[in-house]
């Protein structure tokens, strides 16, 4: 038999157990190893959000209204027990606490990632979404600082496909899918060094802005 969130049938029991084990392990890594809070999120199937709202603005990509976050520091047993309360939930990470996120087109992100690594600049985790976006994890406060940083670098009037996510937003994390469109994947997985201390946005922004500008043409 299948199971539901908000009345949407998802998958068979054998597959469900495998997915739940993978997700519980990932949640425990995020909370216990990387020191991040994790929030249970909705799912989307065939374009419908499991929240039950037919007019949902972010199907499959927002927190469950009734779910409690799994706090940073929770180990495997605690994370597994907490996640078992929300079978089928997507793994969401709240932005603005341990990190902010700079988002660009995936093609630009991949080019920038290669250049940043060659330059030896500090990098945090980087993930890619099935919608063709690359997300660079940076130190908290980047969203508030972004307009001024771009102004100082001379990019304030540029039409850049570059955005910053800050407090009040969430990102879907591997191994979950984003809005039923496919899984989110790591381009640069978190490590003990980068998860707790992602780089300041100013260290990456010049390269990201330049690559975004170049890829427009």
N, C-alpha and C positions, 0 to 999 in steps of 0.2 A: 504494500500500500504506500501511497505517497503521503506528503504532509503539506501543510499550507501555512502561509503568512497572509493574513487578510483575505483568506478564501481562495488563494491561487495555488493550484496543485503544481508541484515542481518535479520531483524525481523519485525513482524507486528506492526502496529501503537500503539495498546493498550499496548503491552509489551514494546515497545520503550519508551512510556511516563513514565512507572514505572521505567525502568532502568535509564532514564535520570534524574528523580527526585532523585533517590538514589545516582547517581553519582554526581549531583549538590550539594546535602547535604554533601557528603563525601569531595568534593573539598572545600566547604566552611569551613568544620572542619579543613582540612589540612592547609588552608591559614589563616583563622580567629582565630582558637583556637591554633593550633600547631606552627604557624609561618613559614610554609614551602611554597616554591614556588611549583606550580603544572604545568606540561607540558602536553598538549594534545598529545596523542600517537596514532599510527596506530592500526588496528585490523588485525587478521588473521582468515580466514574462509577456512576450508578444506585445510589447509597448504599453502594457498596463502595469501600474505601480501597485505593490502589495499593500500600500496604505489605504487603498479603497477609494481614493478620490479620483474620479474620472478626469478632473481638470488639473491633476498634479503637475506643478511646474518643473519638477525634477524627478521624474519616475525612476525608481531604483537607485537614487543617489542622494538620499537624505536620511537622517537618523529616524529610528522607530520612536514614535512619540512617547511610548510607555516604558522604554528600556532604560536601565541604569548603565552608565559607563563602567567598563572594567578599568580600575585605576592603575596608573603607573606603579610598578613594584610587585604586582600580582604574579605569583609563580605559576607553574604548570597546573597544579591541582586546583588552585583558586580560579585561574583563568578558565579551565575546563568546566568547572562547576558553574561559573557565572555564565559562560557562553551556552551551556546546555539549556538555559532558560529561554533562549531565543533561537530555536532550530531554524536553519536556513537564512539567518541574518547575514547581511554583507558586513565586511570589516571596514569601518570608517575610522579615520584619524582626525581629531579636532585640530584645526590650524590655529596658530596664535599663542600656543602655550610653550611647547618645546621647539617649535619651528614655524616659520612662514613659508610660503611656496611661490616661486616665480614660475609662471607657466608660459610656454612658447610653443610654436608648431613643432612637431616631432622632428621634421627634417632639419630645421634650424637648431633644435636642441642637440641632435646627434653631431652635427658639425661643430657646434660650440663645445660639446663635451670633449671631442678629440683635441680641439685647440687648447682648451683649458688644461687638459692632462699634459699636453706637450709643454705648456708653459710652467707646469709644476705648481699651479695655483691650488689652494685647498678646495676640496669639493665635499659636499654632503651627499646624502642619498638622492638618487634621481630615478623617477619612474616614468613609464609611458602608458598612455591610455588607449583604448581601442578607437577613440575618436580622433586619434592623430595628434595628441598633445604630449609634450614632455614637461615634467614638473621637477624643478630643482628645489630641494629643501635648503632653506637658508635660516639664519638666526631670526628669532622673533623681533618684530618691529619693522620689518622690511616693507610691509604694506603701507604703513604710515609714512615711511621715509622715501618711498619710491618717487613721487613727483619731484621732490627736491633733489634727489640723487640724479635723476634724468636731466634736470635743469642744469646742474653743475657740470654734467658730462656733455652738454650740448645737444641732448636728444629730446628736449622737452617739446619741441614742435614737430617731431618726426612721427609719421604714421606707422608705428611699430605694432606688430602682433605680439605684444608682450604685456602680461598682466601679472598682478601679485594678489595672492589670496592671504587673508589675514584673519584676525579673531572673528568668530561667529560662523566660519565656513568649515567644511569637512572635505577630506579627500578619500576616495575609495582606495584601499590598499590591497596589494596581492595577498592571498590568491583570489580575491573576490572579483566578480565581473562588474562592469560599470553599466548600469541601466539595461542589462540584458544584451549588451552589444558585444561583449567579449571580456576576457580577463585583463586586469591591469598587471603590468610586469615591471620588474626592476631592471633599469639600465645600469644602475650602480647601486647595489644593495647597501643597506645600512651596516655600519660596523660599530664596535665599541667606541672608537675615536670620533666618528662622524655623527652618530645618532644624538649624542648628548651635547655636542658642540658644533653644530653646522656653521658654515662660514658666513661672515657678514655679506650682505647682498652687494655692497659696493665692490667687493673683490671680484665678483662674477659679472656684474651688470654691464660694464663696458664691452666685454666680449659678446655677451648675449645680445645686447642692443645692436652691435655692429653686424653680427651674423643675421639677426632678424631683418635688418635693413637690406643686406645683400641678397637675401633669399626672396625678397619681394620682386626681383627682376628676373 
